[in-house]
Amino acid sequence: MTKRRLGRGLDALLGGSYAEGDADAAAQSLQTVGQDEASDDATRTNLLISSVDPNPFQPRRTFDPLELAGLVQSIQQHGVLQPIVARRVGERFQLVAGERRLRAAQEAGLHEVPARVIEADDQQVFELAIVENLQRTDLNAIEKARAFRDYIDRFFSTQDELATRLGLDRSTVSNFIRLLDLPPAIQQAVESGKLSQGHARALLSIGDPAKQHEVCRRIVTEGLSVRQVETLVAAERPEKSKSKPSVNPHRTSHVTELEGVLRECLGTHVEIRLTGKEQGQIVVGFATNDDFERIVEMIRGSSFGSAAA
């Protein structure tokens, strides 16, 4: 099956102004990804709610009860305006997109829902489940991070491949997955809304889990902003600069420019430390094992060599 990039195609798949989900566009787009298109008449139908099983790849673990209640009321008044998307699995159907609509329809007392039945494999369904939720602000950062990691583990993918498939920057995928390096209690604080994604990313700069917990407690109790946390973390780092001369006579604007080139190429902090006129060190920072492996692969690869040149 030919793999296509879903990124820009998912604007059509989910709609550029996606809110609840454009199921018609979703079905049409999924069917073009390595599948033969069926006719519109053949894919549109009504399904018994009792015959539709949940999406096993759904990254969302919780659903806002107030939002769901509002959707129930809307369905009671106007019906289900957008069909769900499902695929056939054996004698039953499996939800692909539209879980909130399906739940709300059931709570509204409906026995059937309009649907488009499509052909899609597990990988396509997983990708759609991720993107359907990426544009929803109430899907928290930890849920997104787990979805990215689960996809990579399940389909033996890489961060680069997943980013390409979803039309995202690799750094976006990497930054989410890095959040899973935080202690479970801090991840739970992000899930519950006590910490923002910005807070969590700032805490990653602290290597000591005990210190991470301490700063997390201060964020919650003192209401620290992300900027305040970043300042706090920076202030508590060892002041290496005290052991260095205030001015390095060998450091030129060219060296500073080269630092910038290396940082851009490697996507991480890089420092050129000069110890003499023609001597020194290149210090490359990394935050996680995955980040380390990514940097090593870039240094080994020809693409890095050509970019640096």
Secondary structure as UniProt FT lines:
FT   TURN            7..8
FT   HELIX           9..14
FT   TURN            16..17
FT   HELIX           23..32
FT   TURN            33..34
FT   HELIX           40..43
FT   STRAND          44..48
FT   HELIX           49..51
FT   STRAND          52..53
FT   TURN            56..57
FT   HELIX           65..78
FT   STRAND          84..89
FT   TURN            90..91
FT   STRAND          92..97
FT   HELIX           99..107
FT   TURN            108..109
FT   STRAND          112..118
FT   HELIX           122..134
FT   TURN            137..138
FT   HELIX           141..154
FT   TURN            155..156
FT   HELIX           159..166
FT   HELIX           170..178
FT   HELIX           179..181
FT   HELIX           184..191
FT   TURN            192..193
FT   HELIX           197..203
FT   TURN            204..205
FT   HELIX           209..222
FT   HELIX           226..235
FT   HELIX           240..243
FT   TURN            249..250
FT   HELIX           253..266
FT   STRAND          270..274
FT   STRAND          280..284
FT   HELIX           289..300
FT   HELIX           302..308
//
